[in-house]
């Protein structure tokens, strides 16, 4: 049987399958986590035997087999386990047996974006995929509403302060296979990911993103999965994800 030890509370929350570690950090910062009756601060540690409450609900550790899968997310679905204002979440696309598992999104795509989405109940893996320090590259296909001026590319790679956040891309190149001279279809690489970062980065330079599809994380590409379809990942697939 697995032996538990004292850990940072955000890690315990993620390991319990409630949400990713970064989302757990936000819950702690918002004062929504209590340990043994006391609201905690970020960095606090606890033991699984402690009374840990998240959003006034007791944290329960389920001995659930680690499960990780790729979902080819269609447009119109949100990446949330629970949202009272959402009619469709990505979890509605899962077969009933997987809906019973405590899966969460390891990195998100906004409602209007499509493509490769990782769902897992492995908190450590989710942290590796989403924490900026790991520098795992995500690749996107982007379609703009107008031609991209090549003079704007260095500005986007250098970065810009926009709406209180610093936004930048790691690489912007023409989408492979496009006709020469097509300046509206691009491939964009990020090794980090703030909320709607690509859309906001282009918006800051007066472009509108008509379509955004994530097709690769690490060395794992989205292949042969129809929209709304899934693929369970084995250890070799996960190794490609985090390489």
C-alpha positions in Angstrom: 0.0 0.0 0.0 1.2 3.5 -0.8 2.8 5.4 2.1 2.0 9.0 2.3 4.2 11.8 3.7 3.9 15.5 4.4 3.6 17.4 1.1 2.8 20.9 -0.1 -1.0 21.2 0.0 -1.3 22.1 -3.6 0.4 18.8 -4.5 -1.9 16.8 -2.3 -5.0 18.5 -3.9 -3.6 17.6 -7.4 -2.8 14.1 -6.4 -6.4 13.6 -5.1 -7.6 14.4 -8.6 -9.4 17.6 -7.8 -7.6 19.9 -10.2 -4.1 20.7 -11.5 -1.4 21.9 -9.1 -1.5 25.4 -10.6 -5.2 25.6 -10.1 -4.8 24.3 -6.6 -2.3 27.1 -5.9 -5.0 29.6 -7.1 -7.5 28.1 -4.7 -5.1 28.4 -1.8 -4.3 32.1 -2.7 -8.1 32.8 -2.9 -8.5 31.4 0.7 -10.6 28.4 -0.4 -8.4 25.8 1.3 -8.4 24.9 5.0 -6.2 22.4 6.9 -7.4 21.3 10.4 -9.8 24.2 10.5 -7.3 27.0 9.5 -7.2 28.8 6.1 -3.7 28.2 4.8 -1.2 30.2 2.7 0.6 29.1 -0.4 3.6 26.9 0.6 1.9 25.3 3.6 2.4 21.5 4.0 0.1 18.9 5.3 -0.3 15.1 5.7 -3.1 13.2 3.9 -4.5 12.3 7.3 -5.0 16.0 8.1 -8.5 17.4 7.7 -8.1 19.2 4.3 -11.1 21.1 2.9 -11.3 22.6 -0.6 -14.2 24.8 -1.3 -15.7 23.6 2.0 -15.6 19.9 0.8 -13.3 17.3 2.4 -10.4 16.2 0.3 -10.6 12.4 -0.3 -7.7 10.4 -1.6 -8.8 7.7 -4.0 -6.5 4.8 -4.8 -7.3 5.3 -8.5 -5.1 3.9 -11.2 -3.2 6.8 -13.0 -5.0 7.5 -16.3 -3.9 9.9 -19.0 -5.5 10.5 -22.4 -5.5 12.7 -25.4 -8.7 14.4 -26.5 -9.1 16.0 -29.9 -11.1 19.0 -28.6 -13.7 20.4 -30.9 -14.7 24.1 -30.9 -17.4 25.1 -28.5 -16.4 23.0 -25.5 -14.8 24.4 -22.4 -12.0 22.9 -20.3 -13.7 22.7 -16.9 -15.0 20.0 -14.7 -17.8 22.1 -13.4 -19.1 25.4 -14.7 -22.7 26.5 -14.0 -22.7 28.7 -17.1 -21.4 26.1 -19.5 -23.6 23.9 -21.6 -20.8 21.7 -22.9 -17.5 20.7 -21.3 -14.8 18.5 -22.7 -15.7 15.9 -20.0 -19.1 15.4 -21.7 -17.2 13.9 -24.7 -15.8 11.1 -22.6 -17.3 7.6 -22.4 -19.2 6.9 -19.2 -16.5 4.8 -17.6 -14.0 7.7 -18.0 -16.5 10.2 -16.8 -16.5 8.4 -13.4 -12.7 9.0 -13.0 -11.4 12.2 -11.4 -9.8 13.5 -14.5 -8.8 17.2 -15.1 -7.2 19.2 -17.8 -3.4 19.4 -17.8 -3.3 22.7 -19.6 -6.3 24.2 -21.3 -7.7 25.4 -24.6 -10.3 28.2 -24.7 -13.8 27.5 -25.9 -13.1 28.6 -29.5 -9.8 26.7 -29.8 -9.4 23.1 -31.0 -6.9 20.2 -30.9 -4.7 18.3 -28.6 -5.8 18.4 -24.9 -4.4 16.2 -22.2 -6.8 14.9 -19.5 -5.3 13.1 -16.5 -5.7 12.2 -12.8 -1.9 12.3 -12.3 -1.1 15.5 -10.5 2.7 15.2 -10.9 2.4 14.8 -14.7 0.0 17.7 -14.9 2.5 19.9 -13.1 5.3 18.9 -15.5 3.1 19.8 -18.5 1.9 23.2 -17.2 4.7 24.6 -15.0 6.8 27.2 -16.9 10.1 25.9 -15.6 9.8 22.7 -17.6 9.8 24.5 -20.9 7.7 21.9 -22.7 6.9 23.3 -26.2 3.3 23.4 -27.4 2.7 23.9 -31.1 -0.3 25.5 -32.7 -1.7 26.1 -36.2 -3.1 29.7 -36.4 -5.3 31.3 -39.0 -5.5 35.1 -39.0 -8.1 37.4 -40.4 -5.5 39.3 -42.4 -2.0 38.9 -43.7 0.8 39.0 -41.1 3.3 41.8 -41.6 6.7 40.1 -41.2 8.0 43.2 -39.4 5.6 42.3 -36.5 7.2 38.9 -35.9 10.3 40.1 -34.0 8.0 42.2 -31.8 5.9 39.1 -30.9 9.1 37.1 -30.2 10.4 39.9 -28.0 7.1 40.1 -26.1 4.7 42.8 -25.1 2.9 43.9 -21.9 -0.8 43.7 -22.6 -3.7 43.8 -20.2 -1.4 43.5 -17.2 0.6 40.4 -18.5 3.7 39.9 -20.5 2.9 37.9 -23.7 5.3 36.4 -26.2 5.8 33.5 -28.6 8.9 31.3 -28.9 8.6 30.9 -32.7 6.3 32.1 -35.5 6.8 30.5 -38.9 4.6 29.9 -42.0 2.4 26.8 -41.6 4.1 23.8 -43.4 2.5 22.9 -46.7 1.0 26.3 -47.3 1.3 28.0 -50.7 4.2 30.4 -50.9 3.0 33.9 -50.0 0.2 32.8 -47.7 0.7 35.1 -44.7 -2.5 34.2 -42.8 -1.8 30.6 -41.8 1.0 30.2 -39.3 2.7 27.8 -36.9 3.2 29.2 -33.4 5.3 27.7 -30.6 5.0 28.4 -26.9 7.0 26.9 -24.0 4.6 28.5 -21.5 1.0 29.4 -21.6 -1.1 32.2 -20.1 -4.8 32.3 -20.6 -5.7 32.9 -24.3 -2.0 34.0 -24.8 -1.8 33.5 -28.5 -5.1 35.2 -29.2 -4.2 38.1 -27.0 -0.7 38.4 -28.3 -2.0 38.8 -31.9 -4.7 41.1 -30.6 -2.1 43.3 -29.0 -0.6 43.8 -32.5 -4.0 44.4 -34.1 -4.7 40.9 -35.6 -7.7 38.7 -35.0 -7.2 34.9 -34.7 -10.0 33.2 -36.7 -8.8 29.6 -35.9 -6.4 28.1 -33.4 -5.5 24.4 -33.3 -3.0 22.8 -31.0 -1.4 19.8 -32.7 1.7 19.0 -30.6 2.9 19.0 -27.0 6.5 18.0 -26.5 7.1 15.3 -29.1 3.6 14.0 -29.0 1.5 14.9 -32.1 -2.2 14.7 -32.6 -2.7 12.0 -35.2 -5.6 9.8 -36.3 -8.0 11.0 -33.7 -11.3 12.4 -34.9 -12.7 15.6 -33.4 -14.2 14.7 -30.0 -12.3 11.4 -30.0 -9.8 10.1 -27.4 -6.7 8.0 -27.1 -5.5 6.5 -23.8 -1.7 7.1 -23.4 0.8 4.5 -22.5 4.2 5.2 -20.8 6.0 5.7 -24.2 3.4 8.3 -25.2 3.8 10.1 -21.9 7.5 10.1 -22.3 7.1 11.8 -25.7 4.8 14.3 -24.0 7.4 15.5 -21.4 10.5 15.1 -23.6 
